[in-house]
Amino acid sequence: MASSVIIQTQTFLTAGMVLLWSWVSGGQGSAEPLHLRLPLECTLGADCFVQNYVDNGSGSDYRDYHCGAMTYQGHDGTDFRIPSIKVQKQGVPVMATADGKVKAVRDGVPDALLTSATKADVAGEECGNGVIIDHKDGWQTQYCHMAQGSITVKPGNRVARGSIIGRVGLSGATEFPHVHLTVRHNGEVVDPFAPSLAPGSCSEKQGPTLFDDKDLIFEYRDRIVLNFGFVDGPVSGDEIEQGELKSRVPDHDSDAIVAYVRVMGLKKGDAQTFAIIGPDGEPIVKRVFEPLAGPKAQNSIYIGLKKPKEGWKLGIYSAIYSISEGNLPKANKWFFLQF
């Protein structure tokens, strides 16, 4: 049953960094920054990834703190995503990022990927199942899109940093499994990856963050290869999201060999090249994609070929995926299949 305490939906307050900027510049006196841990028990860049940062643009212009496009207009938080729905179904805990007191909770919103047909169903509940926690000195954190029935806290509960408050879900306005974390100071949105940046500005140099775990590396990353592998035929983005493709790994009797990748954070002008190399070291299929006309938050592509009349050669097949900007290589991924 849904809680009687209704959690506020995400608000779009990108100009709200003014207050923290005033504090950094000396105007907030005794206020102290919040010290955070990740909301998931994971390693950034390995088993969890930032798909969207806070929008620090102005008007219709959107950009993340690093002057990139890993955000969208009005996005007021950070999306920490996991690789697939399969991983989400296994149960990924969401944790309080700092000590505090639970202000509000909502549970009971069904888990379902957002489509154009379901947008009306989540109107007013875009955050899905979530929790708001008040911290000291006017700080607050909000956690969205948790799994239905997973929330373990109630309004008024004291929570410790790292304590479990729920699980990653697909509730509310979400197209992939993740937790959306919004940080506010005195009601205004703060980007935890760049709390000291002036409103509307960005910098390619990484400055201090609100995260204080010394074992974590908060290097800004785009052009992230999120999923990859071999399958026995064409594959859709939805199938990749489900994460249930191991049953489709090709063998010597398969009618086709197909390599796929799903990438986050592509930039305007990025050119993608994808090839499969046969056991003799020669390309058996290769495709060069046109440079992108604009940034892409997420992109899935695949290449492949049907089994030749003489059958597949025994040995190792390798797939090579690369991204370049002009003549400059930016990222690549190799993976292998053996018969």
C-alpha positions, 0 to 999 in steps of 0.5 A: 500500500502506498504511504500516506506521505506524498514525496515531492516530485523532481523540481527543476531548479538549476539556478539554485546553485546560486546559494551554494556559490554564495557559501563557497565565496564566503557569503554563507558563514558557518554553513558546512558542505555535506559529505556524501557516499555513493547511493549504491554499493558499486564501483563507478565505471565498472558495475555502475555508471553516471548516465545523467548529471545535473543540468547546469545550462541556461534556458533551452541550452543544457550542459553538464558541469564538465561542459558536456551533454550528459544531461538534459534540459531541467535535469535536477539530479544525478542518475546512477545507473546499473547495467541491465534490468537483470541486475536490477531484479537481483536486488541492488540496495539504495543507501543513505548518502549521509546521516539524517532524518527521513522527511518523506516517503512514497512507495506503491508505484509500479515498476515499469519502463516509461513509454509514451503510452505510460507517461500519463500514468506517472504524472505527478509521480515522476520520482516514482517510489522515493525517499527524502532525507534531511541533513544538518545545516539545511542540506537534503537528499532525495532518492527516486525510482526505487523498486515497489515495496522495497523502501525500508524507512518511514518519515521520522526515522533516523538513518545512518550514512550507508544504511539501506533505504530501499532497492533500485527499481523502475518506478516513475518516469524512468527508461533504465534501472537507476537511482536519481539522487538530488542534493539540495541546500536550503531548498536549492539544487546543488550538483554534488560533482561540482558544488563550487561552480558558479551558476550557469558555468562549467569546467573541463577541470575536475574540482572538489565534489561532495563525495568524500570516499577516498577509494572512489575516483570521480573522473568525468566519463563520457563515451562509455561502453555499457553493454557488449557481446555476441549473439546469434542474430539481430538484437534490439535495444530493449533486449540489451536493456533486459540483460538476458542475452547469454542464452543467445551466444553463437556456437558452431551451428548458429546461423549467424554471428552478430556483435552488439554494443550499447554506448552512453554519452556520445558527442556531436561529430563522433564517428563509430567503427565496428568490425568482426575479425575472423580466426585468420585475422582478417575482417569478415564484416566492418561498418563505419558509421557517419559522424553524429549530427548531435549528442546521444545519451545512449546508442545501440548498434550491431553488425553481423553476417550469416553462416557461409556455405562452408560453415564457420571456421574454428578459432577465435572471432574478435569484435572491435568497436571504436569511437573517433572525433575527427582523426583523434581516437576517443574510445575502443572496446575489444571482445571475443568469441571462440568456437 
